[in-house]
Amino acid sequence: MSIVVTGASGHLGRLIVTKLLAAGADPATVIAGARRPETADDLGVTTVELDYTRPETLAKAFAGVDTVMLVSSSAIGERAQQHKAVIDAAVEAGVARIVYTSASHADTSDLIIIPEHRVTEEALRASGLTWTILRNNWYTENYVGSVQGAQATGVLLGAAGAGKVASAPRADYAEGAAAVLLGEGHDGKVYELSGDHAWDYPELAAAIGEVIGREVVYRDLSTEEYIAALVAAGVPEGGAQFAAGADAGIKAGLLADATADLRTLIGRPTTRLVEALRAALV
Ligand SMILES: NC(=O)c1ccc[n+]([C@@H]2O[C@H](COP(=O)([O-])OP(=O)(O)OC[C@H]3O[C@@H](n4cnc5c(N)ncnc54)[C@H](OP(=O)(O)O)[C@@H]3O)[C@@H](O)[C@H]2O)c1
């Protein structure tokens, strides 16, 4: 049984390969796919060129492969098309199964990043392939920049109000993905993967304070104020809009669903916020 992991040069893809090996997968059955295969050379498995925008690389990478682990692309705005190309190539190559990293409640959520995931989920359902959808909540690592900011100012800025986030570190999601890839009974399943506990930004500020050893307070801003503060701190306008849009979704409760799906897949509690932040800063 061979598994090709896409985006294997990225943070999550690398971790999925590592977790597959840690869970006992035969290295000969795991293939790391990346635009520049040499960036995945250190993973200790076969690498293959795999570029979502170059169908010829997809056809080659999927020939004779049983399972495609499609790690969603980082090319925001182009992802739906890129993922469709992967799904089409998987069908064409006769791949048996595809596992996709989606986002929380992609079928109903209004979160800023959702539309491309929703389109991809629909394409998977229409493809005729056997699929499993891993709807990942936020990565705890998304807040590493906030830790760095708070280190300098003692303040965590945001626009999420009392909204909660059921985050988990990438390593936990990767372990969940490995469990699905190596296990049975996951065909046609949609998992809402999250941390065990949903925290709010005052709790995040306290956790950051614990990690950096100084008091950190949360200052809640309006969306407009938050965008202005980020731009003033040097964040490009588009990035600031994106961050504020994400916080608006958090304020509306769109990332608050703490489910048991991830802890069930990995067979242990998910990593606590403080520990995950600490690990992300190493
Ligand atoms: N849940 C969350 O909080 C959250 C946060 C951020 C992102 N995400 C999503 O989760 C995905 C994985 O996260 P991550 O942290 O591992 O992101 P990442 O480190 O930025 O990795 C993204 C991967 O996508 C690859 N990629 C981009 N365009 C490609 C193309 N045309 N062909 C093939 N590969 C391409 C990159 O390859 P190169 O190395 O060649 O650039 C990289 O391997 C992201 O891409 C995004 O969809 C989720």
The ligand as a Tripos MOL2 file, in Angstrom:
@<TRIPOS>MOLECULE
LIG
   48    52     1     0     0
SMALL
NO_CHARGES

@<TRIPOS>ATOM
      1 N1         -5.7960   25.2070   10.0490 N.am      1 LIG1
      2 C1         -5.0000   26.2640   10.0420 C.2       1 LIG1
      3 O1         -4.8760   26.9910   11.0330 O.2       1 LIG1
      4 C2         -4.2010   26.5770    8.8200 C.ar      1 LIG1
      5 C3         -3.3000   27.6440    8.8540 C.ar      1 LIG1
      6 C4         -2.5310   27.8950    7.7060 C.ar      1 LIG1
      7 C5         -2.6930   27.1000    6.5920 C.ar      1 LIG1
      8 N2         -3.5720   26.0780    6.5920 N.ar      1 LIG1
      9 C6         -3.7570   25.1810    5.4170 C.3       1 LIG1
     10 O2         -3.0440   23.9750    5.7070 O.3       1 LIG1
     11 C7         -2.0610   23.7500    4.6820 C.3       1 LIG1
     12 C8         -0.8200   23.1210    5.2920 C.3       1 LIG1
     13 O3         -0.3350   23.9980    6.2770 O.3       1 LIG1
     14 P1          1.2090   24.2260    6.4430 P.3       1 LIG1
     15 O4          1.4000   24.9400    7.7090 O.co2     1 LIG1
     16 O5          1.9570   22.9660    6.1810 O.co2     1 LIG1
     17 O6          1.5000   25.2450    5.2180 O.3       1 LIG1
     18 P2          2.9070   25.5280    4.5170 P.3       1 LIG1
     19 O7          4.0290   25.1890    5.4350 O.co2     1 LIG1
     20 O8          2.8130   26.8930    3.9580 O.co2     1 LIG1
     21 O9          2.9310   24.4570    3.3330 O.3       1 LIG1
     22 C9          2.1700   24.6320    2.1870 C.3       1 LIG1
     23 C10         2.5940   23.5840    1.1870 C.3       1 LIG1
     24 O10         1.8480   23.7950   -0.0090 O.3       1 LIG1
     25 C11         2.7700   23.6210   -1.0710 C.3       1 LIG1
     26 N3          2.3320   24.2250   -2.3130 N.ar      1 LIG1
     27 C12         1.9530   25.5130   -2.5660 C.ar      1 LIG1
     28 N4          1.6900   25.6630   -3.8700 N.ar      1 LIG1
     29 C13         1.9350   24.4510   -4.4550 C.ar      1 LIG1
     30 C14         1.8570   23.9700   -5.7790 C.ar      1 LIG1
     31 N5          1.5340   24.7720   -6.8280 N.pl3     1 LIG1
     32 N6          2.1630   22.6790   -6.0290 N.ar      1 LIG1
     33 C15         2.5150   21.8570   -5.0110 C.ar      1 LIG1
     34 N7          2.6390   22.2550   -3.7280 N.ar      1 LIG1
     35 C16         2.3310   23.5470   -3.4660 C.ar      1 LIG1
     36 C17         4.0360   24.2710   -0.5640 C.3       1 LIG1
     37 O11         5.1220   23.9040   -1.3860 O.3       1 LIG1
     38 P3          6.4900   24.7890   -1.4850 P.3       1 LIG1
     39 O12         7.3110   24.3720   -0.2930 O.co2     1 LIG1
     40 O13         7.0610   24.3790   -2.7720 O.co2     1 LIG1
     41 O14         6.0800   26.2420   -1.4260 O.co2     1 LIG1
     42 C18         4.0820   23.6620    0.8280 C.3       1 LIG1
     43 O15         4.6050   22.3640    0.8030 O.3       1 LIG1
     44 C19        -1.8270   25.1360    4.0640 C.3       1 LIG1
     45 O16        -1.3280   25.0110    2.7680 O.3       1 LIG1
     46 C20        -3.2190   25.7320    4.1210 C.3       1 LIG1
     47 O17        -4.0280   25.2360    3.0810 O.3       1 LIG1
     48 C21        -4.3230   25.7860    7.6860 C.ar      1 LIG1
@<TRIPOS>BOND
     1     1     2 1
     2     2     3 2
     3     2     4 1
     4     4     5 ar
     5     4    48 ar
     6     5     6 ar
     7     6     7 ar
     8     7     8 ar
     9     8     9 1
    10     8    48 ar
    11     9    10 1
    12     9    46 1
    13    10    11 1
    14    11    12 1
    15    11    44 1
    16    12    13 1
    17    13    14 1
    18    14    15 2
    19    14    16 1
    20    14    17 1
    21    17    18 1
    22    18    19 2
    23    18    20 1
    24    18    21 1
    25    21    22 1
    26    22    23 1
    27    23    24 1
    28    23    42 1
    29    24    25 1
    30    25    26 1
    31    25    36 1
    32    26    27 ar
    33    26    35 ar
    34    27    28 ar
    35    28    29 ar
    36    29    30 ar
    37    29    35 ar
    38    30    31 1
    39    30    32 ar
    40    32    33 ar
    41    33    34 ar
    42    34    35 ar
    43    36    37 1
    44    36    42 1
    45    37    38 1
    46    38    39 2
    47    38    40 1
    48    38    41 1
    49    42    43 1
    50    44    45 1
    51    44    46 1
    52    46    47 1
@<TRIPOS>SUBSTRUCTURE
     1 LIG1         1 GROUP 0 **** ****
